[in-house]
Amino acid sequence: MKDLGFNVDINCKTRMYGMFNDTLSEKMEGQTEGQSGGQSGRVCVLVTGGSGLVGRAIERVVKEEGELIPIIRPQIHNGPPHPSNSGYAHAKRMVDVYNRACFQQYGRKYTAIIPTNIFGPYDNFNLDDAHVLPALVHKTFTAKRDGTALEVCGSGRGLRQFIYSLDLARLYLWVLREYDEVDPIILSVGEDEEITIKDVVDAIVEAYEFTGPVIYDTSKSDGQLKKTASNAKLRRYRPDFVFTDFKKGLCFLIKTELNFSSEDSSERL
């Protein structure tokens, strides 16, 4: 960051935890690694993910007609998180507690960025622990190469908001330069850009021109079906910001990530 003229650190989580590896085998690692991110003496902005922070809070905020309303920052501590991200989520909630305590006791102004689902080039495409979109990209590549069916975990009904990684990088730099609150800020596309996992699958299939069968394995969990995040605060600050169109960002990702091998899922052209 010094090369860019910033005398600060951006302290990101050491690892992204998907639903299956946090749920099945790595609860303690998710909690301890999530909390360790807040211990740097020089940190200015600590980046957390959206899924754990919103957790089950959104399931408790319901309109009279029974529709879920978008999560906003004051609601992130409401209720227990979804069990698929329990330890990881509690650790990330504590980032906000830590930042506020530092400000109240020492006057140090730290903040936290809360992005929703990030996608873009140079992601983790390892099928053992990749997040949903890079995992689906790798699966579709493999299915087309081998002439097999594309198998998708769950029903495809889950709804998610996806933000392109380069958009998020631009917003990170804006936060460093101009955002002056301890209160966290959600960095996300709008609520109207929330799409289903099936929409994601269809877009990847179209981009790859995959013509084989697509099988949804409903014996696998969908995770939390809906966890809409509000970007109203971001829009108050940055009404001018233009997000990359999802399909355009996806096509660019696929063009740069065409070569996967069985030995190294991150191998690239």
N, C-alpha and C positions, 0 to 999 in steps of 0.2 A: 504493500500500500504506500510506502514511502516514495516509490517510483512515480506514483500518481499524485504526489503532493499531500498525502494524508499522514499525520503523525498519530495514527490510531491503529487498532487491530479490529478486524471483523472476526469474531470467534464463532465458527459454525460448529454444529454437532459433529462429532467425530464419525458418525455413521448414521445412515438412514435405515430405519427398521420397518420392514414391510409387515403386513398383518400376520403372515404365517410363521416367520421366524421369531417374532416377539411372542406370539401366542403359544407356540409349541415348544420352544427350546431356549429362548434367550431373554427371559424376563429380567433377571438380575443385571445382565449386561446392558439392557436397554435403560434401566434406571440409573446405574452407576455412570455410564457414559453420558447420558443426558445431563446429569447433575454436574459432572466434571467440567462441562463447558463454561460454567459461570465462575470459575475460580481464578481466571487470569487477572492480574492486577491492572493491565492496560486496556482491557476490553472496553470498547465504546458501544458496539452494537453486537448483540448476541442473536443469532438467527435460529429460530425454532421452526418446526414444521407445523402445519395446520391441524393434522388429523388428531394428534394426541391432545392438543390444547382445547379443541372444541369438544372432543370426547362425547359423553352422553348428555352434556349440558343442553345441546340442541334438541334432544329427544324430550326434554322437560319444558321447552318453551313452545307452547302450542296455541294456535289461534282457536277461537270458538268453533270455527268450522273444521277443526282438526288438522289443519295444514301446519307444517313446520315452518317457523319463521327463521330468517337468516341469523346466524350467530354474530354478535358484536362483542367487542373487547370486554366490557364489564361482565359478560356472561361466562367467560372461559373458566371460572372457578366454580360454577354451579354444578353440583352433583358429581357422582363418580364418573370416571371416563369409561369408554367402551372397553370391555374385557380384552378385546384383541390388541389393545395398546396400553394396558394398565400401568406397568412400571415405567415405561417410556413416557407416557402421558403425564403422570404425576411429577416426574423429573422436570419436564418442560414447564409445567405450571409453576414450579418452584423458581424458575428463572425470573418470572414477574415479581415474586415475593422477594427474591434476592436483590433485584434492581431497586425496588422501592425502599428496602431496608438500607441499602448503600446511600441512597439519596437522603433519606430521613436522618441517618446518623452522621454521614460524612459529607453530604452535599455533592456527592459525585453523581453525575447524570449519565447513567447507563440506560439503554432501552433494549427492547426485543422486537425483532421482525417476525411476523407470522405469515409465511407464504402458504398457499394451498399446494396442490399437486404440481410439482415441477417436472418439466420434460424438456429435452433438447439433446444436442450432440454430446458425446463423451459421457454418457450416463453409464450406470452399472447394468449390463445386460446379462449377468449371470443368472441363470434360471433358478438357482437355489435361493437367492435372496433379493432379486430385482423387484422394484416396484411394478405396479400393474402395467403401465404403458410400455416401458422398455422390455418387460417380460413378454408382452404380446407381440411386440416388434420382432423379437428373437424367435418366438414360436412360429410366427407367420413366415419368416424367412426360411426356417427349417422345414416347415410343412410344404412350402412351394419347392424347395430344393429336392426334398425326398419324395414328393408326390403323395403325401399323407394328409390326413384330416388335421384341421386346426382345432385343438382342444382348449377350451376356455374354462377356467375355474369359476363356478357360480352360475347364476342365471343371467347375468348381464344387466340386471335391473338397477344396480347401484348407481347413484348420481355423484358426480365429482366435478370440481372446477380445476382446470388445468392452466398453468401459467408457463409461458415459454421462458427458458432459462436466460436468454439474452435480455428479455424484458425485465426479468427479476434483477439481473446484474445492474441494469440502468437505474432501477428503483433503489437498489442498495446504495449506489453512489449519491443519489438524491437524498436519501436519509442521512448519510454522513455529512453532506454539505448543508442541509437545510432543516431537517426534522429536529426539533428541540424539546421533545417531550420524553419523560420517563415512561409514560403510558405506552404500551405496545401498539404497533400498527399492523393491521392485516393487509398484506400485499396480494391482491387477487384480481382476477377478471370479475366482471359483474355477475350478479345472480342469474341474469338472463342467459349467460353463457355456460351454465351448468349442463352437462351432458351425461348420458348413461354410459356404462361400460360397453354396452352393445353398440352405441354410437361410435365409441373408440375402435372397437373391433371392426366395424363396417368401414371406417375411414382407413385403417391400416390395410385391410383386405383390398380396398379400392386402390390405394397407393402402390401396393405390391402387385396388383393385377392377379391376385390369387383366386383361382376358380374352383378349388377343391371344397369339400364339405367342412362346415364349421359346427362343432359339437359343443354345447354348453353342459358342463358337468354339474348338475344341480345338487349332487351329493356334497360338493364343496361349499364352504361358507361364502356369502356375499359380503361379510363384514357389516359395518354400519351402512345402512342403505342410503342415508342422506345426511350430509353435514355441511349444509350451505353456509358460506361465510359472506358477510357483508363487506363491501369495499367502499362504503359510504364515506368513511373518514379519509381514506386515500383520495377519493374524488373531491372532497372539500379542499384538500391541498393541491391536487393535480387533476383538475377537470380536463386538462389538455392532453393527458397521456393516452397514447394510442397503443393498444395491445396487438401483438402479432396474431393474425387469424390462426385458429387451431389447425386447420388442414394445411395451411401454408407452412407453419412451423413443423408439422409432422412430415411433410414431404421433404423439407430440408434435412431433417434428422435422418430419414431413411436414405437419402442420397449420400450422406456422410458415414453411414453405418451399414455398409453392404456386405461386409466380410466377417462372418462368424465361423469359428471352427470348433469341433468337439473338444479340442484340448484347451482352448482359451476363448471364452465367450466374449472377451473384450477386444479380440484381434480386429484390426481395421485395415482398410485399403490405404 
